[in-house]
């Protein structure tokens, strides 16, 4: 008889669990919380967000199920009280999953969750304790999957950010206002003429020429996403995707762009007021400390659960207002627009390479119109300005979806549609410096710019390699590979 005693105790324990508001609440909220962090750590790694998510996923369910437990024991709930806890346990669990997968409200999905929860509660309420056990098991499994990400975050090294010289002490001899317009996914001028794109962009080319822009036809990015490219650009150093082997968000990338980097430090040291103006707060979603003197978004306007793209502002109007309040001692504007962007990210979302190209071409027209409007405004309000139009990466046109690039290829068209990026600069008085021959990729643009402004070519002695890098998942040993070397040759070299 003695061996059976633990079994009865086990049953008694799980019987009480199914009526314990604390355990039910943890079952509802822990797995969605852990799952959300494991999939989106780079977007939600602030303490402010952590406190919010603890409130949403843990504290709120505890209070709610404590109230439900009390209601279910009242006489007026004698007929249906037994269904309350199971129904809301299933409903809130699935609703939380919906929230972390789809930030927007989808009424049909919510209705489906309601119906499924009602059916489960009605027919399977006797197995409620098994449902709670399953939720808690999922939470444990999810946490085990989150541990490697937490370890990587805790052991993150910032050694790669160190500059090899004293460029952060550069003193500007020229102090024009500088406007950096970044169109997302705008290919290089030469790439637009390739078989993948076949774009007649002559009207836009004429617009730039008439306003004394100099184009850099074979320019390219070093990395293939907005945050990985910008992180390297503003740090003026290669990070090599932190030597990662997957395409999850790079740790601290937004902090490197928005909070603190050599570019902002150098501008501020030279008396510049720094402005960040963006259509969507994509670079701000994890609420990093703001290093810019001005941003057109406040954190009160940005939801805690968002990709940043469900909030929008008119960059033209915000730029117009920012120019009006610019500093007399110099200004740097980082203006981010999200066209023409790139083709669909996943195979499931893709409409095929032909349809994806047609859709991208429409967004190219939108991008051109926005750039033209902003450039005209800048020239009118600030005729002596230095204007840089530089994309973060290519448009991936010619592929079915962007993640195809994570499979090894030696096709130069695929490589250039990924890395070919637009660069066009309006130098003051139309006088491009000789050192602009060094402009080959995003990584060195600001170092070359600071050498020009400081009238000191010694900073060119420490240009980073103009290589372009990609994480390979299939077709070769997973890891970071150099695809284009410093001289512009296509290679395949594991880092």
N, C-alpha and C positions, 0 to 999 in steps of 0.2 A: 504494500500500500504506500510506503514512503516515497517511491519514485514518482507517484502520481501527484504528490503535493505541489511540486513546482509548476506542473501543468495547470492546476486549478488557480494558483497564484497568478500565473501568466494571463489566464482568461479574466480573472478579476481585475487585473491592472488595465487591460485593454477595454474592459467594459466601462471602467471609470474614465478612461481617456476620451471615449466617445461623448462624454457629457462635460468635459472640462474645457471651459472657454479659452483658457490660455493655450492648451495643446491644440485645440481646433484652430485658433488664430495663427499659431506658428505653422501648422500644416498648410494653411491658406497662403501665408505671406512669404515664408522662407524661400521656397523654391523659386517663385517669380523674382524675388530680390537677388538671389544668387545667380540665377540664369541671366538676368539683365546685366549684372556686373561682369560676368564671364564673357558675354558677347559684346559689350560696349564700354569696357573699362576706360579706354582713352577719352570717351566723351562724358564720363560721369565720375571722374576721380577727384572731385573736390569735397571738402568736409561739409560745405553747405548742402551739396546734393545728398551726401550720405545721411545727414540729419533729416532731410526731407523724406528720403526713401524709408528710413526707419519709422518715421511717423506714418507714412502712407501704407507700408506693407506689414508693419508689426503693431504699432500702437493703436492705429485705427481699428484693425480687426479684433484686437483684444477688447477694446471698449464695446465694439458692436456685438460680438458674440457673448459678452457678459450680459448685455441688455437682452439679447435673444434668449439666453438661458433662463433669465428671470421671466420673460414673457411666456416661454413654453411651459412653465410650471403653474401658470395662473389658470383659474377655473374657466375663464372665457376662451382659453386656447386648448381645451381638453380634447377636441376632435382632431385638430390639425397641428397641435404643438409639436408632436413627434417628428413632423416633416420640416420644421423651421431650420434647425441646425444643419441637417443634411443638404437641404436646398441651397441655403446661403453659403455653405462651405464649397459646394460645387460651383455655384454661380460666381462667387467672388474670386475663386481660384482661376477659373477660365477667363473672367473679366480682366484680372491682372495680367494674364498671359496675353490677352488681346491688346492691352495698353502698351506692354513692352514691345510687342511686335508691330503694332500700328498705332502711332501716336494720335492720329485723328479719330474722330467719332465715326463709326460705321454702324448705322442703325440696324441693318440687316444682320450683321454679325452678332450684335447685342441681343436681338430678338432670337436668333438661333441658340445662343448661350442660355437664354431664359428657358426656352422650350426643353433643351437637353437637360438642364438642371432640374426642371420640374419632373421630367420623366424618371431621371435617376433617383431623385428623392422619393418619389411615389413607389417605385418598384423595388428599389434596392436599399431603402433606409435601414433595414435590418443588418446590412453589411457595412454600416457607416464607419465602424472602427477600422475595417480593412482599408477603406478609402483614406482615412487619416494616416494609417501606417504607410500607405503608398506615397502620399504627399511628403512625409518626413524622409522616407527612403530616397525620393527624388532630390530632396534638399541636400542630403548628405552626399549623394553622387555629384550634384552640381557644385558643391563646395570643394570636393576633391578636384574637380576640373578647374576651379578658380584658383587653387593654390599656386600652380606654376606662374600664372599672371601676377599674383601678389608678390611672389618671390622675385620675379623679374623687376617689378616696380620698386621693391625695397632695396634691390641690389643695383639699381640703375646708376650708371656712371656718366658723369658729365665731362669726362676727360676730353672727349672728342671736340668739345666746344672751344677749347683753348686756342687763342690766336698765336701764330708763330712769331709775331713781331709786335710793335707798339702802335699798330694802326688805330687803336681806340684813342690814341692821343693826337691824331691828325688835326691840324688847324686849317680850316678852310681859308683860302685866299680869294675864292669866288663864293658868293652866297646867293645864288638864284633860288627862287622857290621851286621845289621839285615835286612833280606829280607822277606817281607810279600807278598807272591804270592796268589792272590785271583782268583780262578776259579769260574766263575758264575754258580750257581745251581748244585754244585757237592755234592751229598748226602754223609752221613756218611758211614763208612766202614761196619757197621752192617746193615744199610738200603739197601746197594747194594745187600745183600744176601736175602732180603725179597722177598715175592711172587710178589710184584709189579715190582721189578727190575730184579731179577734172573740173575745177572751179574757175569760172571767169570772174575774178575779183577786181577787174580793171577800174571800175568806178571808185572803189575804196582806195586802190593804189594811187589813183589820180588825186583823190582828196588829200592823202598824206603828202604827196609830192608838192602840191600847191601850198601846203602849210610848212614846207621846209623840213619834213621828216626824212631821216635817213633809215632805210631798211637794211636788215641784216638777214639775207635770204636763207642761209643754212644754219641758223641758230637752233639750239635744241635745249631741252630740259635735261636734268640729271636724274630725276625720279618721276614717277608716273601718277601720283595723286596730288591733290591740292596741298594737303598738310605735309606730306613728305618732301615735296618740292619747295614749298615756302619755308619749311623749317631749315633746310640746307641754305636757301637763298639768304634769309635774314641772319643766319649764324655765319655765313660765308665759309662754311666748312662742310665736309662730307660726313654723314652719319651712317651711311650704308644700311639703312633701315634697322639700325641697332643690331645688325647681323641676325635678323629674324628669319624664320623659315615659313611664315604664313603671312597672309595679307590683312591681318587685323590691324587696327589703328596703332600707329607708332606712339610709344609712350612719350608724354610730355611735349608732343609736337605743337599743340596749340599754345602752351606756355612759352615755347621757344619763339613763337611768332608774335603773340599778343603781349606777353608780360615783360620779358627781358631778353635782349639780344644786342650784339655789337652795333647793328645798324641804328637802332633807336638810341643807344648810348652815345654814339658818335654825333648824331644829329643834335641831341640835347646838349652835349658838351659844347657844341658850336652855336648854341643859342636858338636852335630851331624849335618851333612848336610842331608837334607831331599829331597827325589826324588819321584816323581809321574810319573809312566810309564804305559800307558794304550793303548789298541788296538783302542778304540773308545773314543772320548771325551764326553761320556754320562754324566759324573759328572761335566762337565765344560760348558754345553750348556747355562746356564743362566749367564755366565761370572762372577762368584764370584771372589773376590779378591784372588789371589793365595798366600797361606800360605807356600807352599813347596818352597824350594830353587831352585828346578829344575822340570820342567815338559816337557814331550816330545811333547806336543802340544802348539802352540801359538794361541792366539785368532784370529789372522789374517788368520789362517787356518780353522777356524770354522765358517760355515754360521750362519746368524742370525736366519733363519728359518730351524730348523733341530732337529731331535731327538738325534743326535750325532752318529748315526750308519751308516751314509752315508759317513763318513770320517774315514780313517783307517791308522794305522801305524804298522810296524813290531816291536813288543815289544822286540824280541830277539836282533835285531840290536841296538835298542835304549838302552837296558839294557847293552849290550856289551860296547857301547860308554860311558855310565854313570859310569860303573865300572872303566873304564880307567881314568876317571876324578874324582874319589871319593876323599873324604876328609881324611886326615891322622888321624883326631881326632875322627872318627866314622861316620857311614852312616846308614840312614834308607831308605829302598826302599819299596814303595808300588807299586806292579805290578799287574795290573788288566787285566785278559783275560776273554773273553765272551763265552767260552765253558766250560762244556757241555750245559750251559744255562738251560732252562726249556721247557716244552711243550707249545703249542700255548696258548695264553692268553684268547682268546674269543671263544665262541661256534661256531661262524661263520667261524673262521679260522681253527678250529680243523678238523683233518682227522680221528678222533676216537682214543680211547686209545691204540689200538694195533699198528696202523700206527705211532702214536705219539711216542710210546716207541721205535719203530725201528729207527725212525729218531733221537731220542735222543741218542741211543746207538752209532750211527755213530759219533755224536758230542763228545761223551765220549772218543772215540779213538783219536780224534783231540786234545782234552784237555790233555790227557795223554802224547801225543807226544810233545806238547808244554811245559808241565811242565818238562818232562824228559830232554828236550834240555836246558831249562833255568837252571835247577838244576845242570846239568853237567858243564855248563859254570860257575856258581857261585862257585862250589867246586874247579874247575880248577884255577880260578882267585883269589879266596878268601877262601882258605881251612878252615880258622878258623871261618867262618861266622855262624850265627844262622839263620836258614831258617824256616819260618813258612808257611805252605800251609794250608790256611783256606778258606772255601767257605762262601758265604754270606747267603745262604739258600739252601733248597733242590731242587730237579728237578721236582717234581709234577708228576712223572711218575706213571701211574695207574689211573690217572684221564683223562677225555676227554679234559679238558682245565683248566687253572690255576684258573680262577675265580669261579670255583665250590667250592673252599674252603671258600667262603664268605657265604655259606649256612651251618648252624649248623650241626655238625656231631659228633658222638661218636666213629666212626670207627678209631681204633688206626693206621691202615695202612695209611689212608688218612692224619692223623695228622703227622705221622713220615715222609711220603714222602714230606710233606711241610716243616718241620722244621729240619729233620736230615741233618747235614752238616759236610763235611769233615774237619778234623784237623789232621795234621801230622807235627811234629817238629823235626828238626835236631839240637839237642843241641850241643854246643861246646864240643869236645872230647867225644861225645856220652854219656855224663853224665847228665841225666835228674834230676832236683832237686825234692826233696820230695814234695814240694808245688805244683807240677803239678797235684796232685790228686784233686786239686780244679778246674781243667780245665773241665768244663761241658758245657758251652755255650759261644758265642762270646762276650757277654757283659763284661766279666771279664778277657779276655785274656791279654789285655795290663796292667791291674792293677797287675796281677800275674807276668807278664814279668818284670815290673818295680820293683816289690818286689825282684825278682831274681837278677836283675842287681844292685839294690841298697843294696842287702844283708840285707834287713830289712823287717821282717815279720809283722811289725805293720800295714802295708798297707792292709794286708789280713783281718784285723778286719772290714773293710768296703766294703767287696765284695757285689755287687748288687745281688738281687735274680736271680737265673738262670731260671726264668720263660719264657715261650714262649707265645706270644700274637697275637691275630688276630681280625680284624674287622669283625663282623657278620652283614650281611644285611638281611638274610632270615632265617626263622625257629626259631627266637628268637627276643627279643627286640633289635633293632639296637644299636650297640655300640662296645666297645673294651672288649674282653674276654680273660681271661687267659686259655690256653688250656693245658699247661704242667707246673706243679708247680716246686718249687725250688728243690724238691727231685726227679723229673723226672716222677711223677705220672700224668696221664691224668685226667684233671679236666675240668669244665666248669663254670668259675666264672667271673661275670661281674665286670669290674673295676670301 
